[in-house]
């Protein structure tokens, strides 16, 4: 089910690092998501997300991991809550 979720417009993450998840989400959208601190890339996430909706994904991840999202250089940037 996880391997074929993309056929239904979904992507499934099971204890993936944030950097791995961003790589997958960025495949499906022109609006990229980046992290402003490389240390955040090792945070782990799980969940089912809609492909192509990077804004909803970024905001969901920020809420779950107590981070913030802002626009920067044409991309969505995820950073520490205290840094934004």
Number of C-alpha atoms within 10 A of each C-alpha: 7 11 8 11 15 15 9 9 13 16 22 20 17 12 12 16 16 21 20 15 20 19 13 15 24 17 12 17 14 13 16 18 25 21 18 16 11 10 10 17 17 12 13 17 17 14 13 13 19 17 22 18 17 22 16 13 20 23 17 17 20 17 13 10 15 12 19 19 23 13 10 12 6 10 16 20 18 24 20 16 13 8 8 10
